[in-house]
């Protein structure tokens, strides 16, 4: 039988095992005496210093580091070996041979003898240089992203499927008058008026249900009574933990919306009188005539022209002429029934289309309008007044259902006849 190993052999085996562990630990392990001389370094530290163990032992940090820049080594060592503290912190070292800067997470503790007196220190340092560089790069990217998101002229936000905000940029927070941190982790209905939150959720819901980008106009009423319009694009996004979310980008298009609405109004409304425009009148008249044909009801087409309008402009000026047109337009609108279409065709010419009316009713309506214009003088700011008269042509279709253009031509001929006969009169075919 083999003899059991001696205590010395066992001790040497244990030391060898410990060295193996320290060499493979993936960190720099070392010990120093009170004079700062190395008494042990593991293999990784030897590689860092570029020397074998026997050329490192007994030497201090001045041989391996640029101590003018690596002053944190002295500070930390003194705190351990003089004050007896345990140190765990970042330490920046500059390698003397290469001038390279390395950053370590270093843990240093005092070594004591049997009596408790400090005889040196032991330390373990993990190289975190690459991690710190990555953190710095991420921090730089985050600052860049924050700068962009904070200054871009758009409202940017992130919400999850449970309607919780995950992010809002400062512009979004300012829009609703709340600090941005009051949005994070809270439901939209907790930070916004419930009705508004529900309205905004409609487009959000489509993102989660369809899983594709959604874009639409959204309207937000403000506390001051104003209404703002936004063009919103909402993109599906999956967070790192698998949570479904969306990223929203909303741009204020209120001015564009109002411009579009103004153009629409101007396309269907006469800017001076507020009546329908010529284009809208004829489009609406065609639809009204089609319904009249379907229902078998008669149609009346009335044209009204202000008498001697050029003389009014020449005598009183165009601003007074404009007031005359507005005045006549108001009388025309007041004389018509609900559902009748009234318009300014251009210049001093007005028109009206009415359906489901008898010839006698149409004639009486037109005559009342003529009388209202003739009997209602327009008072000017200088206390002068302008007497206005008009000529009218009324084409009536009891069942033939002529086209709008044919009715217009017929009414225009009657209008010319009224002018030839002396003005301030209605000409009516009664057919």
C-alpha positions, 0 to 999 in steps of 0.5 A: 500500500502507498504511504499517505502524503505528508502534511508538507505535500498536502499543504503544497498541493493545496497551495498549488490548487489555490494558485490555479484558482487565482490564475483562472479567476479572470481578475487581477489578484495581488498582495502588497507589504506595508511599503507597497511592494508586491508580495504576490500577483496572479498570472493575469497581473503578470501579463498586465505588467509584462514580467514573470512573477520573480521580476515583480515581487519586491517591486512597487507600483512606480515600476508598472504605473505612471504614478503622476496620473495613477494617484488613486492607487496611493489614495486607496492603498493608504486608506487600507493599510493606514486606516484599516478600511476596506475599499471597493470602488473604481480605480483608474490606472495608466500603464507605464509601458504603454501609456494606456488608461485602464479602469478597474473595479477594485476591492482592497482589504488589509492583511493582519498578523496573529495579533491583528496588526496590519502587515500589508494588503490584498486586492482583486481588480476587475478590468471594466475599461470596455464596460465603462467605454460602452456605458459612456457611449450609451450615455452619450447616445442617450444624451443625444437622443434626449436632446433630439426628442426634447427639441424636435418639433413633435410630440413623442410618446410611448404607451403600452397595451394597458394604456400606460405611458412608458415615455413622453418627451418634454414637448408632450409634457408641456402640452398637457401642463404636467412634469414628464415624470408624472406620465411614466407608469400611469394610464392615459385616463389618469393624467388626461381628461377621461373623454380625451384619453378615450378619444386618443385611444381609438387610434392606439387601439388600432395599432395593437389590434392590427399590428401595423403603423396607423396615421390619422388626424387627431383633435384635442380641445384645450382648457381655453376653449381652443381646438388643436389638430394633430397629424399622428403616426403611431408605430408598433414596438416591442420592449426588451421584456416582450411588452407590446407598446407603440411609439407615437409622433404627433405634429401640430397641424392646426394652422394647416387644418384651418387653412384647409377649412378656409379654402373649403369655405371659400370654395363653397361660400362667397367671401363678401356676402356669406351666401353660397358661391357660384360653383357650389350653387350650381353643384347643389342645384343639380342635386336638388333638381335630381331630387325634384325629378325623382319626387315629381315636384316643380322647381323655380329658378330665380335670378336677382340683379341690382339695378344701376349698380355701376352708378352706385359704385361710381357715385359712392365708391366701391366700399358702399357698393360692397355694402349694397351687395351684402344688404341685398344678399341678407334680404335674399336669404331672409326671404327664402324658405328653409331648404332653398339654395341662395347664392351670389353668382358674381358681381351684382347678380344673385340666384335662388333655387326652390323646389316643391313650390307652386307657380303662385307661391314662387311668384309671390316669394320673388315679388316680396323680395323685390319689394323688400329691396325697394322699400328698405333704403341702405343708410350710409355712415355719413347719414346719407342713404342709398335707394336700391331696386332690383330686376328679377327673372323667375323661370318655373318648371312645373313638370318638364324638369329642364336642366339647371343650365336650361333653367338658368338661361330661361331665368336670365332671359326673363331678367333681361326682359325686366331690365328692358321694361324699366327695372325694379320689376319681376318677369315670370314665365309661369310655364 
